[in-house]
């Protein structure tokens, strides 16, 4: 397989990965989302990652340890435009990946805060009305969760 074909195949895979990352970004930014949507998207991203590894192995067989830019400069100047496009799509994938990681981390942090609030609230004892209608701290326990700010 020729280097140009391998690079075009890699670019097609990176383009597909970029589209998946944009969909993931949209799902992560939504207030309401279905967990199975993210699960399916992650499975698809894993498939794309396996494809990318296979094509990268082909590229290494043909080009050795040289980067694409080095290969273009050393021997094939017709690859320079392809290298530029390749670098752009790789940069876009890197940027989308970083953005999605930040969104995921923010989501995890939010849920940790909510769980900590619930946990702390459950530990507190409050006075509530007992069965006889009198304030009683020993018979009935409640949680002041609804008095907390999240």
C-alpha positions as CSV (number, residue, x, y, z in Angstrom):
1,X,0.0,0.0,0.0
2,X,1.3,3.4,-0.9
3,X,1.9,6.1,1.7
4,X,-0.7,8.5,0.2
5,X,-3.4,5.8,0.4
6,X,-2.4,5.1,4.0
7,X,-2.5,8.8,5.0
8,X,-5.9,9.2,3.3
9,X,-7.2,6.2,5.1
10,X,-5.9,7.6,8.4
11,X,-7.5,11.0,7.6
12,X,-10.8,9.4,6.9
13,X,-10.7,7.6,10.3
14,X,-9.6,10.8,12.1
15,X,-12.5,12.6,10.4
16,X,-14.9,10.0,11.5
17,X,-13.5,10.2,15.0
18,X,-13.8,14.0,15.0
19,X,-17.5,13.6,14.1
20,X,-18.0,11.1,17.0
21,X,-16.3,13.5,19.4
22,X,-18.6,16.3,18.3
23,X,-21.6,14.1,18.9
24,X,-20.1,13.1,22.3
25,X,-19.6,16.8,23.1
26,X,-23.3,17.5,22.3
27,X,-24.4,14.7,24.5
28,X,-22.2,15.7,27.4
29,X,-23.5,19.3,27.2
30,X,-27.1,18.3,27.2
31,X,-29.0,18.5,30.5
32,X,-31.0,15.4,29.7
33,X,-29.4,12.5,28.0
34,X,-29.8,8.8,27.8
35,X,-26.9,6.8,29.3
36,X,-27.2,4.2,26.5
37,X,-26.5,7.0,23.9
38,X,-23.1,7.6,25.5
39,X,-22.5,3.9,25.8
40,X,-23.1,3.3,22.1
41,X,-20.9,6.3,21.2
42,X,-18.1,5.0,23.4
43,X,-18.3,1.6,21.7
44,X,-18.2,3.2,18.3
45,X,-15.1,5.3,19.4
46,X,-13.4,2.1,20.5
47,X,-14.0,0.5,17.1
48,X,-12.6,3.6,15.4
49,X,-9.5,3.4,17.7
50,X,-8.9,-0.2,16.7
51,X,-9.1,0.8,13.0
52,X,-6.7,3.7,13.6
53,X,-4.2,1.3,15.3
54,X,-4.4,-1.1,12.3
55,X,-3.7,1.7,9.8
56,X,-0.9,3.1,12.0
57,X,0.7,-0.3,11.9
58,X,0.6,-0.2,8.1
59,X,2.0,3.3,8.1
60,X,4.9,2.3,10.3
61,X,5.7,-0.7,8.0
62,X,6.0,1.7,5.0
63,X,7.5,4.8,6.6
64,X,9.4,3.4,9.6
65,X,9.8,5.7,12.6
66,X,9.6,8.9,10.4
67,X,6.8,11.3,11.1
68,X,4.6,12.2,8.1
69,X,6.1,15.7,7.9
70,X,9.7,14.2,7.9
71,X,8.7,11.7,5.2
72,X,7.2,14.5,3.0
73,X,10.3,16.7,3.4
74,X,12.7,13.8,2.8
75,X,11.2,12.3,-0.3
76,X,7.8,13.2,-1.5
77,X,6.9,16.9,-1.8
78,X,3.5,16.0,-3.1
79,X,2.5,14.9,0.4
80,X,3.0,18.4,1.8
81,X,-0.7,19.5,1.3
82,X,-1.8,16.1,2.6
83,X,0.4,16.6,5.7
84,X,-1.1,20.0,6.3
85,X,-4.7,18.6,6.2
86,X,-3.6,15.6,8.3
87,X,-2.2,17.9,11.0
88,X,-5.3,20.0,11.0
89,X,-7.6,17.0,11.6
90,X,-5.3,15.6,14.3
91,X,-5.3,19.0,16.1
92,X,-9.1,19.1,15.9
93,X,-9.4,15.6,17.4
94,X,-7.0,16.6,20.2
95,X,-9.0,19.7,20.9
96,X,-12.4,17.9,21.0
97,X,-10.9,15.2,23.2
98,X,-9.7,17.8,25.7
99,X,-13.0,19.6,25.7
100,X,-14.9,16.4,26.3
101,X,-12.5,15.4,29.1
102,X,-13.2,18.7,30.8
103,X,-17.0,18.2,30.4
104,X,-16.8,14.7,31.8
105,X,-14.7,15.9,34.8
106,X,-17.2,18.7,35.5
107,X,-20.0,16.3,35.4
108,X,-18.3,13.9,37.8
109,X,-17.4,16.7,40.1
110,X,-21.0,17.9,40.2
111,X,-22.3,14.4,41.0
112,X,-19.7,14.1,43.8
113,X,-20.9,17.3,45.3
114,X,-24.5,16.2,45.2
115,X,-23.6,12.9,46.8
116,X,-21.5,14.6,49.5
117,X,-24.5,16.9,50.2
118,X,-26.8,14.0,50.5
119,X,-24.4,12.1,52.6
120,X,-23.8,15.0,55.0
121,X,-27.4,15.7,55.2
122,X,-28.2,12.1,56.1
123,X,-25.8,12.3,59.1
124,X,-27.5,15.3,60.7
125,X,-30.2,14.8,63.2
126,X,-33.1,17.2,63.3
127,X,-36.1,17.8,65.6
128,X,-39.3,16.6,63.9
129,X,-42.8,16.0,65.1
130,X,-43.2,12.6,66.8
131,X,-46.3,10.4,66.6
132,X,-48.0,12.4,69.4
133,X,-47.6,15.7,67.5
134,X,-44.9,17.0,69.8
135,X,-41.3,18.0,68.8
136,X,-39.2,15.0,69.4
137,X,-35.6,14.4,68.5
138,X,-35.4,10.8,69.7
139,X,-38.3,9.0,68.0
140,X,-38.3,10.4,64.5
141,X,-35.3,11.4,62.5
142,X,-35.4,13.4,59.4
143,X,-32.9,14.8,57.0
144,X,-32.6,18.5,56.4
145,X,-31.7,17.8,52.7
146,X,-34.3,20.1,51.4
147,X,-32.8,23.0,53.4
148,X,-29.5,22.6,51.7
149,X,-28.2,24.5,48.7
150,X,-26.5,22.4,46.1
